[in-house]
Every structure is written in C-alpha cells, then in structure tokens.
C-alpha cells in the first residue's frame, strides 16, 4: 500500500525564517518597539513562559513603553489551571480563531492609549506594536481585532516577513512584525532546542528534520495527552504510539512498514493547529 500523503513537498519554497531571523528579524522587532507607544506581546496560552521574549520585554520597559500581554489560543487550555506571574500585567486572554476576548483586548488597548503622553509636535496617532514568538497567531489576532483580513495569515512559522501598518481606529495604528525566537534559544544543531521550537510552533511540521524526536518530547513533557487524543495505550512509548497510529492511518511504506516520519508529522500538525488540547 502506498502512503496517502506528502507533507514535505507541499511547502517547497516557503519561508525558512529560522536561518534568516537571527540577523534581520530582531532588528525589525526592535524598530517596532522603538516606533510604538504600546506593545502587545502575543504569547501562546499553552506555553506562556516558553514563548516570552524577556530580552524584548526589557527593551520595552527600558524605553518606558506600555506593554499588554496577550495570551492567544486560550480556547486550548483550562485557565483555572494557570498560575500567572504578577509581572505579566496587564494581560488579556483571547482566542483569535474563536473571536473570544477580542472586545476586551480592544478596550484594553484604548485604555492604555489614553495613558500615553504625547508631545504637541508628536505624530497624533497612537502606534501599537505587535511582537511575539513565531506562530503564536499574531496575524490571525490582527484580523480579529480589525474585523477583516488585512494581515497575511500562514500556517508555516515566520509567515510575516516585515513590518505591516494596519489601522485599528482613526487614532490607533497596529504595527506588526515577524515572529522572533529568543537568541538564547536559537539553534540549528541542538536537537532539544529544535524539538522545543516545533513543540511551540516556531518550526512548522513540514520543516522539522526529525519529527519523531518532537513527538517524543511532547510525550515526555505532556504525559498522556497524545494517548488520550488518539486513543492509543502506548504507556509513554513514542515508538509504539507512532507504530499504532501509522497503521491506523495507513501511513505505510512498501512491505507494510510504518512510515514513522509521516505519522510524526501528522501528530505535530495536529498539535500546532490546535487539534490536540491540553
């Protein structure tokens, strides 16, 4: 039986921002911080601490800019289980795909905008810069905020390549930027870091070189999640999970051997697109 899929070929020629961003993208994000009055840091509600960029947060505070922490993808978590750090204030929980929390975020932006002190000769509009880890849903969030598709949305990490200015109201402009992996976490060789990038959505399921390792990382960090989702009793054994799921999905090579690469990419895709809930 031939495999019924081809993940890796679908995205040939797509943005490979992991190699480029270490130089160009952080400079763009720093300019966003410099030019903005208010910063929205978009964080994945499932991985709040992991998707923070504390270096940029320090830059925001050093420049006396206002910051709002936006916990996106909140529909994928139980908020009652969260223990939030007091330093993450003010914050707003949102789900850009479900359009939940959007009104609250708009109101919070307007509240903070009124606190911005502008000099008489300053540009009269309030600039709201948006920063965040790759694939935290920044573009989807912008489209939800403004009520139409103005920001490009892509499933691959790093879809936004440069700054984009988008009008939120007559007096408030949104300034988008590419997703940035914090410098201390950037790596092309460290398998643990690369697996975490994929787990957090910074590397697309189509771009990961060793998807089986990513699945093993998810099983290690979130015991029982994949087993419950796919109804497979693997007892924490990633190889067994891949074997059983691959057979079920018909992801087989010639001779009936399970295609573990394809099966692992399916799991990562489900994880990154929110089909697997914590």
MILO-47632 format. One line per 8 residues: their letters; for each residue x, y, z of N, C-alpha, C. Coordinates in nm, 3 decimals, decimal comma, always signed. Layout:
// MILO-47632
a> X:Y:Z:X:Y:Z:X:Y:Z ~ ...
//
This chain:
// MILO-47632
xxxxxxxx> +0,084:-0,119:+0,000:+0,000:+0,000:+0,000:+0,088:+0,124:+0,000 ~ +0,055:+0,223:-0,086:+0,135:+0,343:-0,092:+0,085:+0,445:+0,009 ~ +0,172:+0,526:+0,068:+0,129:+0,627:+0,163:+0,036:+0,727:+0,097 ~ -0,062:+0,777:+0,174:-0,166:+0,862:+0,119:-0,138:+1,009:+0,146 ~ -0,014:+1,049:+0,158:+0,015:+1,186:+0,196:+0,151:+1,225:+0,142 ~ +0,180:+1,352:+0,149:+0,313:+1,404:+0,118:+0,325:+1,540:+0,182 ~ +0,370:+1,543:+0,307:+0,377:+1,669:+0,380:+0,493:+1,755:+0,335 ~ +0,612:+1,693:+0,320:+0,733:+1,773:+0,298:+0,731:+1,848:+0,166
xxxxxxxx> +0,668:+1,792:+0,061:+0,670:+1,855:-0,069:+0,572:+1,970:-0,082 ~ +0,477:+1,981:+0,008:+0,372:+2,082:-0,005:+0,424:+2,223:+0,018 ~ +0,531:+2,234:+0,092:+0,575:+2,367:+0,131:+0,712:+2,404:+0,074 ~ +0,749:+2,342:-0,038:+0,877:+2,375:-0,102:+0,877:+2,522:-0,140 ~ +0,984:+2,589:-0,105:+0,994:+2,731:-0,139:+0,933:+2,823:-0,036 ~ +0,871:+2,769:+0,069:+0,813:+2,854:+0,175:+0,924:+2,919:+0,256 ~ +0,884:+3,013:+0,338:+0,981:+3,089:+0,418:+1,053:+2,999:+0,515 ~ +1,186:+3,008:+0,516:+1,266:+2,934:+0,613:+1,330:+3,037:+0,704
xxxxxxxx> +1,248:+3,096:+0,789:+1,293:+3,209:+0,869:+1,390:+3,171:+0,979 ~ +1,399:+3,045:+1,016:+1,489:+3,006:+1,124:+1,633:+3,045:+1,090 ~ +1,672:+3,033:+0,964:+1,809:+3,067:+0,925:+1,830:+3,217:+0,912 ~ +1,726:+3,289:+0,870:+1,741:+3,430:+0,838:+1,720:+3,521:+0,958 ~ +1,633:+3,482:+1,051:+1,585:+3,576:+1,150:+1,691:+3,623:+1,248 ~ +1,796:+3,544:+1,272:+1,895:+3,582:+1,373:+1,955:+3,719:+1,344 ~ +1,962:+3,757:+1,215:+2,014:+3,888:+1,181:+1,907:+3,990:+1,155 ~ +1,825:+3,968:+1,056:+1,730:+4,068:+1,007:+1,609:+4,088:+1,098
xxxxxxxx> +1,542:+3,982:+1,136:+1,413:+3,993:+1,203:+1,420:+4,061:+1,340 ~ +1,520:+4,030:+1,424:+1,526:+4,100:+1,553:+1,540:+4,251:+1,536 ~ +1,609:+4,294:+1,432:+1,624:+4,437:+1,407:+1,490:+4,501:+1,374 ~ +1,408:+4,429:+1,298:+1,274:+4,479:+1,266:+1,190:+4,489:+1,393 ~ +1,196:+4,385:+1,476:+1,119:+4,387:+1,601:+1,165:+4,500:+1,692 ~ +1,295:+4,525:+1,696:+1,346:+4,635:+1,778:+1,297:+4,769:+1,726 ~ +1,285:+4,782:+1,594:+1,233:+4,906:+1,537:+1,085:+4,921:+1,571 ~ +1,011:+4,810:+1,573:+0,871:+4,814:+1,613:+0,859:+4,868:+1,756
xxxxxxxx> +0,946:+4,818:+1,844:+0,945:+4,866:+1,983:+0,978:+5,015:+1,988 ~ +1,078:+5,056:+1,911:+1,121:+5,195:+1,910:+1,009:+5,288:+1,862 ~ +0,938:+5,247:+1,758:+0,838:+5,333:+1,695:+0,702:+5,331:+1,763 ~ +0,681:+5,237:+1,854:+0,547:+5,219:+1,913:+0,531:+5,288:+2,048 ~ +0,406:+5,320:+2,078:+0,371:+5,376:+2,209:+0,330:+5,263:+2,305 ~ +0,267:+5,160:+2,249:+0,219:+5,046:+2,326:+0,266:+4,919:+2,255 ~ +0,305:+4,820:+2,332:+0,348:+4,692:+2,275:+0,251:+4,582:+2,318 ~ +0,207:+4,502:+2,222:+0,134:+4,379:+2,251:+0,233:+4,265:+2,234
xxxxxxxx> +0,258:+4,190:+2,342:+0,339:+4,069:+2,327:+0,243:+3,952:+2,320 ~ +0,238:+3,888:+2,203:+0,145:+3,777:+2,182:+0,211:+3,648:+2,229 ~ +0,149:+3,583:+2,326:+0,203:+3,461:+2,384:+0,103:+3,346:+2,362 ~ +0,155:+3,227:+2,344:+0,070:+3,108:+2,332:+0,023:+3,072:+2,472 ~ -0,109:+3,073:+2,494:-0,164:+3,049:+2,627:-0,124:+2,913:+2,683 ~ -0,087:+2,819:+2,596:-0,044:+2,687:+2,641:+0,099:+2,690:+2,692 ~ +0,179:+2,784:+2,639:+0,321:+2,790:+2,671:+0,361:+2,934:+2,700 ~ +0,300:+2,994:+2,799:+0,321:+3,137:+2,825:+0,467:+3,168:+2,852
xxxxxxxx> +0,528:+3,097:+2,945:+0,666:+3,126:+2,981:+0,762:+3,096:+2,866 ~ +0,737:+2,986:+2,796:+0,827:+2,944:+2,689:+0,824:+3,039:+2,569 ~ +0,710:+3,108:+2,547:+0,701:+3,195:+2,429:+0,727:+3,342:+2,462 ~ +0,767:+3,369:+2,586:+0,806:+3,506:+2,621:+0,943:+3,539:+2,561 ~ +0,961:+3,664:+2,525:+1,093:+3,711:+2,484:+1,134:+3,818:+2,585 ~ +1,202:+3,774:+2,690:+1,233:+3,863:+2,801:+1,331:+3,973:+2,761 ~ +1,412:+3,947:+2,660:+1,505:+4,050:+2,612:+1,426:+4,167:+2,555 ~ +1,324:+4,138:+2,475:+1,242:+4,244:+2,418:+1,157:+4,311:+2,525
xxxxxxxx> +1,111:+4,232:+2,623:+1,034:+4,291:+2,733:+1,118:+4,394:+2,808 ~ +1,244:+4,362:+2,828:+1,335:+4,456:+2,894:+1,353:+4,583:+2,811 ~ +1,360:+4,565:+2,678:+1,372:+4,680:+2,589:+1,249:+4,770:+2,601 ~ +1,132:+4,709:+2,606:+1,007:+4,784:+2,617:+1,006:+4,868:+2,745 ~ +1,043:+4,805:+2,855:+1,041:+4,874:+2,985:+1,150:+4,981:+2,992 ~ +1,266:+4,953:+2,931:+1,377:+5,048:+2,932:+1,338:+5,176:+2,858 ~ +1,256:+5,161:+2,754:+1,215:+5,276:+2,675:+1,084:+5,338:+2,727 ~ +1,040:+5,288:+2,845:+0,918:+5,340:+2,909:+0,795:+5,328:+2,820
xxxxxxxx> +0,789:+5,219:+2,745:+0,671:+5,190:+2,664:+0,572:+5,108:+2,746 ~ +0,446:+5,118:+2,712:+0,345:+5,036:+2,778:+0,335:+4,901:+2,709 ~ +0,309:+4,797:+2,787:+0,301:+4,662:+2,731:+0,175:+4,592:+2,778 ~ +0,112:+4,519:+2,687:-0,004:+4,435:+2,719:+0,032:+4,293:+2,679 ~ +0,020:+4,199:+2,773:+0,048:+4,059:+2,745:-0,081:+3,993:+2,694 ~ -0,076:+3,939:+2,575:-0,194:+3,880:+2,512:-0,176:+3,729:+2,505 ~ -0,257:+3,657:+2,582:-0,249:+3,511:+2,585:-0,343:+3,454:+2,481 ~ -0,289:+3,427:+2,361:-0,370:+3,378:+2,250:-0,387:+3,226:+2,258
xxxxxxxx> -0,482:+3,174:+2,184:-0,515:+3,031:+2,180:-0,567:+2,984:+2,315 ~ -0,638:+3,073:+2,385:-0,689:+3,042:+2,519:-0,797:+2,935:+2,516 ~ -0,854:+2,908:+2,398:-0,954:+2,803:+2,386:-0,894:+2,664:+2,399 ~ -0,760:+2,656:+2,397:-0,692:+2,526:+2,403:-0,647:+2,489:+2,544 ~ -0,682:+2,573:+2,643:-0,638:+2,547:+2,780:-0,753:+2,560:+2,879 ~ -0,729:+2,514:+3,001:-0,818:+2,539:+3,113:-0,753:+2,649:+3,196 ~ -0,809:+2,769:+3,190:-0,749:+2,884:+3,258:-0,741:+2,865:+3,409 ~ -0,826:+2,780:+3,463:-0,825:+2,756:+3,608:-0,697:+2,688:+3,655
xxxxxxxx> -0,626:+2,625:+3,561:-0,503:+2,554:+3,597:-0,378:+2,642:+3,586 ~ -0,396:+2,766:+3,541:-0,281:+2,854:+3,521:-0,241:+2,927:+3,648 ~ -0,111:+2,941:+3,668:-0,057:+3,023:+3,774:+0,028:+3,130:+3,709 ~ -0,026:+3,252:+3,702:+0,039:+3,359:+3,628:+0,130:+3,442:+3,717 ~ +0,242:+3,480:+3,661:+0,337:+3,566:+3,731:+0,279:+3,707:+3,743 ~ +0,296:+3,773:+3,859:+0,245:+3,910:+3,877:+0,304:+4,010:+3,778 ~ +0,421:+3,977:+3,720:+0,483:+4,070:+3,627:+0,414:+4,073:+3,492 ~ +0,325:+3,974:+3,467:+0,254:+3,968:+3,339:+0,121:+4,044:+3,348
xxxxxxxx> +0,127:+4,167:+3,385:+0,009:+4,253:+3,399:+0,038:+4,385:+3,327 ~ -0,059:+4,437:+3,250:-0,193:+4,383:+3,225:-0,190:+4,271:+3,121 ~ -0,286:+4,181:+3,129:-0,296:+4,073:+3,031:-0,441:+4,054:+2,990 ~ -0,457:+3,990:+2,875:-0,590:+3,959:+2,822:-0,584:+3,819:+2,760 ~ -0,680:+3,735:+2,793:-0,694:+3,604:+2,729:-0,777:+3,619:+2,602 ~ -0,728:+3,565:+2,492:-0,805:+3,572:+2,367:-0,795:+3,440:+2,291 ~ -0,888:+3,423:+2,201:-0,879:+3,316:+2,101:-0,914:+3,381:+1,970 ~ -0,814:+3,407:+1,888:-0,839:+3,477:+1,762:-0,924:+3,393:+1,667
xxxxxxxx> -0,908:+3,261:+1,673:-0,987:+3,176:+1,583:-1,133:+3,167:+1,626 ~ -1,158:+3,175:+1,757:-1,295:+3,170:+1,809:-1,353:+3,309:+1,832 ~ -1,269:+3,411:+1,810:-1,307:+3,552:+1,832:-1,354:+3,575:+1,976 ~ -1,286:+3,515:+2,069:-1,316:+3,536:+2,211:-1,210:+3,626:+2,273 ~ -1,254:+3,721:+2,356:-1,162:+3,811:+2,423:-1,118:+3,929:+2,337 ~ -1,165:+3,935:+2,213:-1,122:+4,040:+2,121:-1,173:+4,177:+2,167 ~ -1,298:+4,183:+2,208:-1,354:+4,310:+2,255:-1,279:+4,358:+2,379 ~ -1,247:+4,266:+2,469:-1,172:+4,301:+2,589:-1,035:+4,356:+2,554
xxxxxxxx> -0,970:+4,295:+2,455:-0,838:+4,342:+2,413:-0,847:+4,480:+2,350 ~ -0,946:+4,501:+2,266:-0,964:+4,634:+2,205:-0,983:+4,740:+2,314 ~ -1,063:+4,707:+2,413:-1,087:+4,801:+2,523:-0,959:+4,828:+2,601 ~ -0,881:+4,724:+2,625:-0,756:+4,741:+2,699:-0,659:+4,830:+2,620 ~ -0,654:+4,811:+2,488:-0,568:+4,896:+2,404:-0,611:+5,042:+2,416 ~ -0,742:+5,066:+2,413:-0,793:+5,203:+2,423:-0,763:+5,265:+2,560 ~ -0,772:+5,182:+2,664:-0,741:+5,230:+2,799:-0,595:+5,272:+2,808 ~ -0,505:+5,186:+2,758:-0,362:+5,217:+2,763:-0,328:+5,335:+2,671
xxxxxxxx> -0,400:+5,347:+2,560:-0,374:+5,457:+2,466:-0,402:+5,593:+2,532 ~ -0,503:+5,598:+2,617:-0,536:+5,723:+2,685:-0,427:+5,764:+2,784 ~ -0,346:+5,668:+2,827:-0,241:+5,697:+2,924:-0,111:+5,743:+2,857 ~ -0,104:+5,731:+2,725:+0,017:+5,769:+2,654:+0,028:+5,921:+2,649 ~ +0,139:+5,972:+2,693:+0,163:+6,115:+2,691:+0,234:+6,152:+2,561 ~ +0,166:+6,233:+2,480:+0,222:+6,275:+2,352:+0,258:+6,422:+2,357 ~ +0,375:+6,455:+2,306:+0,417:+6,594:+2,299:+0,340:+6,664:+2,187 ~ +0,323:+6,796:+2,195:+0,246:+6,869:+2,094:+0,292:+6,847:+1,951
xxxxxxxx> +0,424:+6,830:+1,933:+0,475:+6,813:+1,797:+0,484:+6,667:+1,755 ~ +0,436:+6,575:+1,841:+0,440:+6,432:+1,808:+0,334:+6,398:+1,704 ~ +0,358:+6,289:+1,633:+0,259:+6,232:+1,543:+0,134:+6,199:+1,626 ~ +0,017:+6,243:+1,582:-0,100:+6,239:+1,669:-0,161:+6,100:+1,686 ~ -0,125:+6,005:+1,603:-0,182:+5,872:+1,617:-0,102:+5,787:+1,716 ~ -0,171:+5,696:+1,784:-0,107:+5,602:+1,877:-0,063:+5,480:+1,798 ~ +0,062:+5,442:+1,813:+0,115:+5,324:+1,744:+0,121:+5,207:+1,842 ~ +0,057:+5,097:+1,804:+0,056:+4,976:+1,887:+0,138:+4,869:+1,815
xxxxxxxx> +0,258:+4,842:+1,866:+0,344:+4,742:+1,805:+0,313:+4,602:+1,854 ~ +0,327:+4,507:+1,764:+0,294:+4,367:+1,797:+0,419:+4,281:+1,779 ~ +0,459:+4,214:+1,887:+0,574:+4,125:+1,882:+0,533:+3,988:+1,935 ~ +0,613:+3,887:+1,906:+0,581:+3,754:+1,958:+0,665:+3,646:+1,895 ~ +0,661:+3,532:+1,957:+0,727:+3,411:+1,908:+0,661:+3,369:+1,777 ~ +0,733:+3,304:+1,687:+0,671:+3,259:+1,563:+0,549:+3,171:+1,587 ~ +0,446:+3,194:+1,508:+0,326:+3,109:+1,507:+0,244:+3,117:+1,634 ~ +0,252:+3,228:+1,707:+0,163:+3,246:+1,822:+0,028:+3,303:+1,779
xxxxxxxx> +0,012:+3,328:+1,650:-0,118:+3,372:+1,598:-0,132:+3,522:+1,587 ~ -0,020:+3,593:+1,563:-0,026:+3,739:+1,558:-0,114:+3,789:+1,443 ~ -0,095:+3,735:+1,325:-0,171:+3,782:+1,210:-0,320:+3,752:+1,224 ~ -0,353:+3,633:+1,274:-0,494:+3,598:+1,296:-0,556:+3,692:+1,399 ~ -0,478:+3,727:+1,499:-0,527:+3,817:+1,603:-0,555:+3,956:+1,545 ~ -0,464:+4,005:+1,461:-0,485:+4,135:+1,397:-0,614:+4,135:+1,316 ~ -0,634:+4,029:+1,238:-0,754:+4,020:+1,156:-0,880:+4,018:+1,243 ~ -0,873:+3,954:+1,359:-0,987:+3,952:+1,451:-1,010:+4,091:+1,510
xxxxxxxx> -0,902:+4,161:+1,542:-0,914:+4,294:+1,601:-0,980:+4,393:+1,505 ~ -0,941:+4,387:+1,380:-0,992:+4,486:+1,286:-1,116:+4,437:+1,211 ~ -1,149:+4,308:+1,227:-1,272:+4,255:+1,169:-1,265:+4,220:+1,023 ~ -1,145:+4,215:+0,966:-1,130:+4,173:+0,827:-0,989:+4,123:+0,805 ~ -0,967:+4,060:+0,689:-0,835:+4,002:+0,661:-0,744:+4,106:+0,597 ~ -0,664:+4,172:+0,683:-0,566:+4,268:+0,633:-0,424:+4,216:+0,650 ~ -0,405:+4,135:+0,753:-0,272:+4,077:+0,777:-0,268:+3,939:+0,715 ~ -0,159:+3,910:+0,645:-0,145:+3,778:+0,585:-0,136:+3,671:+0,690
xxxxxxxx> -0,205:+3,560:+0,669:-0,204:+3,450:+0,765:-0,149:+3,326:+0,698 ~ -0,053:+3,261:+0,761:+0,003:+3,138:+0,706:+0,023:+3,037:+0,816 ~ +0,015:+2,909:+0,781:+0,032:+2,804:+0,882:+0,178:+2,779:+0,913 ~ +0,267:+2,819:+0,822:+0,410:+2,798:+0,846:+0,465:+2,906:+0,937 ~ +0,557:+2,867:+1,024:+0,620:+2,964:+1,113:+0,693:+3,069:+1,031 ~ +0,685:+3,194:+1,076:+0,757:+3,301:+1,010:+0,689:+3,355:+0,886 ~ +0,556:+3,342:+0,875:+0,486:+3,387:+0,755:+0,498:+3,537:+0,735 ~ +0,490:+3,616:+0,845:+0,506:+3,761:+0,835:+0,653:+3,794:+0,818
xxxxxxxx> +0,689:+3,856:+0,707:+0,830:+3,878:+0,676:+0,880:+4,015:+0,715 ~ +0,794:+4,116:+0,721:+0,840:+4,251:+0,752:+0,730:+4,327:+0,824 ~ +0,758:+4,453:+0,857:+0,660:+4,533:+0,930:+0,538:+4,563:+0,842 ~ +0,421:+4,560:+0,905:+0,298:+4,595:+0,836:+0,222:+4,695:+0,922 ~ +0,174:+4,804:+0,862:+0,093:+4,902:+0,934:-0,054:+4,880:+0,898 ~ -0,137:+4,868:+1,002:-0,279:+4,840:+0,982:-0,361:+4,930:+1,075 ~ -0,464:+4,993:+1,024:-0,544:+5,085:+1,103:-0,645:+5,010:+1,189 ~ -0,639:+5,033:+1,321:-0,737:+4,974:+1,412:-0,854:+5,070:+1,430
xxxxxxxx> -0,826:+5,197:+1,460:-0,927:+5,303:+1,468:-0,868:+5,425:+1,399 ~ -0,941:+5,535:+1,401:-0,891:+5,659:+1,340:-0,762:+5,705:+1,406 ~ -0,747:+5,674:+1,535:-0,632:+5,725:+1,610:-0,531:+5,618:+1,652 ~ -0,559:+5,492:+1,618:-0,470:+5,383:+1,661:-0,426:+5,300:+1,541 ~ -0,295:+5,287:+1,526:-0,237:+5,208:+1,417:-0,166:+5,086:+1,476 ~ -0,190:+4,970:+1,418:-0,120:+4,848:+1,458:+0,004:+4,831:+1,371 ~ +0,113:+4,794:+1,435:+0,239:+4,773:+1,364:+0,285:+4,630:+1,390 ~ +0,273:+4,545:+1,289:+0,305:+4,403:+1,303:+0,452:+4,379:+1,274
xxxxxxxx> +0,504:+4,265:+1,322:+0,644:+4,229:+1,298:+0,656:+4,078:+1,285 ~ +0,766:+4,029:+1,229:+0,786:+3,883:+1,218:+0,803:+3,820:+1,355 ~ +0,771:+3,692:+1,365:+0,793:+3,619:+1,489:+0,941:+3,597:+1,512 ~ +0,984:+3,612:+1,639:+1,125:+3,600:+1,672:+1,147:+3,495:+1,779 ~ +1,242:+3,405:+1,756:+1,285:+3,311:+1,859:+1,391:+3,382:+1,944 ~ +1,376:+3,383:+2,077:+1,479:+3,447:+2,161:+1,618:+3,394:+2,129 ~ +1,716:+3,484:+2,131:+1,853:+3,447:+2,090:+1,908:+3,330:+2,169 ~ +1,879:+3,324:+2,300:+1,934:+3,217:+2,383:+1,878:+3,080:+2,345
xxxxxxxx> +1,764:+3,080:+2,272:+1,702:+2,953:+2,233:+1,729:+2,917:+2,088 ~ +1,794:+3,009:+2,016:+1,819:+2,985:+1,874:+1,924:+2,876:+1,855 ~ +1,896:+2,784:+1,767:+1,993:+2,678:+1,740:+1,961:+2,609:+1,609 ~ +2,063:+2,571:+1,538:+2,046:+2,488:+1,419:+2,091:+2,345:+1,445 ~ +2,162:+2,322:+1,558:+2,217:+2,190:+1,585:+2,157:+2,123:+1,709 ~ +2,126:+2,200:+1,812:+2,079:+2,144:+1,938:+1,942:+2,078:+1,918 ~ +1,938:+1,947:+1,923:+1,814:+1,874:+1,894:+1,705:+1,904:+1,995 ~ +1,744:+1,925:+2,121:+1,645:+1,956:+2,224:+1,578:+2,090:+2,195
xxxxxxxx> +1,659:+2,190:+2,159:+1,603:+2,322:+2,128:+1,517:+2,316:+2,003 ~ +1,564:+2,244:+1,904:+1,488:+2,233:+1,779:+1,354:+2,164:+1,804 ~ +1,353:+2,063:+1,889:+1,228:+1,994:+1,923:+1,132:+2,089:+1,994 ~ +1,188:+2,172:+2,083:+1,104:+2,269:+2,153:+1,048:+2,372:+2,057 ~ +1,126:+2,413:+1,957:+1,076:+2,506:+1,857:+0,953:+2,448:+1,788 ~ +0,961:+2,322:+1,751:+0,848:+2,257:+1,684:+0,730:+2,243:+1,779 ~ +0,758:+2,208:+1,903:+0,651:+2,193:+2,003:+0,575:+2,324:+2,021 ~ +0,649:+2,436:+2,019:+0,590:+2,567:+2,039:+0,537:+2,628:+1,910
xxxxxxxx> +0,560:+2,561:+1,798:+0,509:+2,609:+1,671:+0,604:+2,697:+1,593 ~ +0,726:+2,717:+1,642:+0,822:+2,804:+1,574:+0,880:+2,738:+1,450 ~ +0,879:+2,607:+1,444:+0,919:+2,534:+1,324:+0,798:+2,454:+1,279 ~ +0,759:+2,474:+1,155:+0,642:+2,405:+1,104:+0,664:+2,254:+1,098 ~ +0,554:+2,180:+1,108:+0,560:+2,034:+1,098:+0,623:+1,990:+0,966 ~ +0,614:+2,075:+0,864:+0,669:+2,041:+0,732:+0,819:+2,068:+0,724 ~ +0,873:+2,143:+0,822:+1,013:+2,183:+0,816:+1,103:+2,108:+0,915 ~ +1,043:+2,037:+1,009:+1,121:+1,967:+1,112:+1,200:+1,852:+1,050
xxxxxxxx> +1,328:+1,842:+1,084:+1,412:+1,738:+1,027:+1,393:+1,603:+1,096 ~ +1,366:+1,603:+1,226:+1,349:+1,478:+1,300:+1,217:+1,481:+1,377 ~ +1,105:+1,465:+1,307:+0,974:+1,476:+1,370:+0,949:+1,374:+1,481 ~ +1,013:+1,257:+1,469:+0,993:+1,156:+1,575:+1,045:+1,206:+1,709 ~ +1,152:+1,284:+1,706:+1,209:+1,339:+1,828:+1,113:+1,441:+1,891 ~ +1,045:+1,517:+1,808:+0,947:+1,614:+1,857:+0,832:+1,543:+1,927 ~ +0,785:+1,436:+1,868:+0,676:+1,358:+1,929:+0,720:+1,303:+2,064 ~ +0,843:+1,254:+2,071:+0,896:+1,203:+2,198:+0,903:+1,314:+2,302
xxxxxxxx> +0,937:+1,435:+2,259:+0,943:+1,549:+2,350:+0,805:+1,583:+2,404 ~ +0,704:+1,582:+2,317:+0,567:+1,611:+2,360:+0,518:+1,506:+2,461 ~ +0,547:+1,380:+2,432:+0,506:+1,272:+2,523:+0,575:+1,287:+2,659 ~ +0,701:+1,327:+2,656:+0,776:+1,346:+2,780:+0,721:+1,464:+2,861 ~ +0,694:+1,576:+2,791:+0,652:+1,698:+2,860:+0,504:+1,699:+2,897 ~ +0,423:+1,626:+2,822:+0,278:+1,623:+2,847:+0,228:+1,479:+2,847 ~ +0,260:+1,405:+2,953:+0,224:+1,264:+2,960:+0,074:+1,240:+2,942 ~ +0,041:+1,145:+2,855:-0,098:+1,103:+2,838:-0,178:+1,183:+2,738
xxxxxxxx> -0,130:+1,302:+2,698:-0,207:+1,386:+2,607:-0,228:+1,319:+2,471 ~ -0,121:+1,272:+2,410:-0,132:+1,210:+2,278:-0,207:+1,077:+2,286 ~ -0,183:+1,003:+2,394:-0,253:+0,875:+2,409:-0,404:+0,896:+2,418 ~ -0,446:+0,996:+2,491:-0,590:+1,024:+2,504:-0,648:+1,075:+2,373 ~ -0,572:+1,158:+2,304:-0,621:+1,215:+2,178:-0,645:+1,107:+2,073 ~ -0,549:+1,017:+2,059:-0,557:+0,915:+1,954:-0,609:+0,781:+2,005 ~ -0,642:+0,778:+2,137:-0,697:+0,655:+2,198:-0,605:+0,535:+2,173 ~ -0,478:+0,556:+2,206:-0,377:+0,450:+2,193:-0,305:+0,437:+2,326
xxxxxxxx> -0,302:+0,318:+2,381:-0,235:+0,295:+2,510:-0,089:+0,258:+2,485 ~ -0,006:+0,361:+2,470:+0,135:+0,337:+2,439:+0,222:+0,338:+2,564 ~ +0,166:+0,373:+2,678:+0,237:+0,378:+2,806:+0,363:+0,465:+2,798 ~ +0,350:+0,577:+2,727:+0,460:+0,672:+2,718:+0,568:+0,635:+2,619 ~ +0,545:+0,530:+2,541:+0,643:+0,485:+2,442:+0,611:+0,550:+2,308 ~ +0,692:+0,647:+2,265:+0,663:+0,720:+2,142:+0,668:+0,629:+2,019 ~ +0,759:+0,531:+2,020:+0,769:+0,441:+1,905:+0,643:+0,356:+1,890 ~ +0,589:+0,312:+2,003:+0,466:+0,234:+1,999:+0,350:+0,318:+1,950
xxxxxxxx> +0,344:+0,443:+1,995:+0,237:+0,534:+1,952:+0,244:+0,555:+1,801 ~ +0,363:+0,582:+1,750:+0,380:+0,604:+1,607:+0,344:+0,479:+1,528 ~ +0,383:+0,363:+1,579:+0,354:+0,236:+1,511:+0,203:+0,214:+1,499 ~ +0,132:+0,231:+1,612:-0,013:+0,205:+1,613:-0,088:+0,308:+1,530 ~ -0,052:+0,436:+1,544:-0,123:+0,541:+1,469:-0,093:+0,531:+1,320 ~ +0,032:+0,499:+1,286:+0,069:+0,485:+1,145:-0,011:+0,376:+1,077 ~ -0,030:+0,263:+1,147:-0,110:+0,153:+1,091:-0,254:+0,196:+1,073 ~ -0,306:+0,267:+1,174:-0,447:+0,310:+1,169:-0,471:+0,407:+1,054
xxxxxxxx> -0,374:+0,496:+1,029:-0,391:+0,596:+0,923:-0,350:+0,544:+0,785 ~ -0,290:+0,427:+0,783:-0,246:+0,372:+0,655:-0,120:+0,436:+0,601 ~ -0,040:+0,495:+0,693:+0,087:+0,556:+0,652:+0,194:+0,447:+0,648 ~ +0,199:+0,376:+0,535:+0,287:+0,260:+0,524:+0,382:+0,272:+0,406 ~ +0,501:+0,218:+0,425:+0,597:+0,209:+0,317:+0,577:+0,077:+0,245 ~ +0,654:+0,056:+0,142:+0,648:-0,073:+0,074:+0,690:-0,183:+0,169 ~ +0,619:-0,290:+0,166:+0,647:-0,401:+0,257:+0,567:-0,392:+0,385 ~ +0,483:-0,289:+0,397:+0,395:-0,278:+0,513:+0,458:-0,212:+0,634
xxxxxxxx> +0,580:-0,161:+0,622:+0,646:-0,094:+0,735:+0,584:+0,044:+0,755 ~ +0,561:+0,080:+0,880:+0,501:+0,209:+0,912:+0,596:+0,324:+0,877 ~ +0,541:+0,425:+0,812:+0,618:+0,545:+0,781:+0,613:+0,636:+0,904 ~ +0,713:+0,623:+0,991:+0,714:+0,697:+1,118:+0,732:+0,847:+1,096 ~ +0,806:+0,885:+0,995:+0,826:+1,028:+0,965:+0,692:+1,095:+0,935 ~ +0,614:+1,033:+0,847:+0,485:+1,090:+0,809:+0,387:+1,091:+0,927 ~ +0,390:+0,984:+1,003:+0,299:+0,974:+1,119:+0,333:+1,081:+1,222 ~ +0,463:+1,100:+1,245:+0,507:+1,201:+1,341:+0,468:+1,341:+1,293
xxxxxxxx> +0,479:+1,367:+1,163:+0,443:+1,498:+1,110:+0,292:+1,524:+1,124 ~ +0,213:+1,420:+1,111:+0,069:+1,435:+1,132:+0,040:+1,476:+1,275 ~ +0,107:+1,411:+1,370:+0,088:+1,444:+1,511:+0,129:+1,588:+1,538 ~ +0,244:+1,629:+1,484:+0,292:+1,766:+1,506:+0,196:+1,866:+1,443 ~ +0,144:+1,833:+1,325:+0,046:+1,921:+1,260:-0,078:+1,937:+1,348 ~ -0,129:+1,827:+1,400:-0,246:+1,832:+1,489:-0,215:+1,916:+1,613 ~ -0,093:+1,901:+1,663:-0,050:+1,976:+1,783:-0,044:+2,125:+1,753 ~ +0,019:+2,161:+1,640:+0,040:+2,301:+1,608:-0,089:+2,372:+1,566
xxxxxx> -0,183:+2,299:+1,509:-0,308:+2,361:+1,464:-0,417:+2,356:+1,571 ~ -0,385:+2,306:+1,690:-0,479:+2,312:+1,800:-0,580:+2,197:+1,807 ~ -0,558:+2,092:+1,728:-0,650:+1,978:+1,735:-0,627:+1,895:+1,861 ~ -0,508:+1,911:+1,919:-0,475:+1,842:+2,046:-0,479:+1,946:+2,156 ~ -0,570:+1,928:+2,250:-0,588:+2,026:+2,357:-0,526:+1,976:+2,487 ~ -0,472:+2,068:+2,563:-0,409:+2,033:+2,692:-0,516:+2,016:+2,798
//
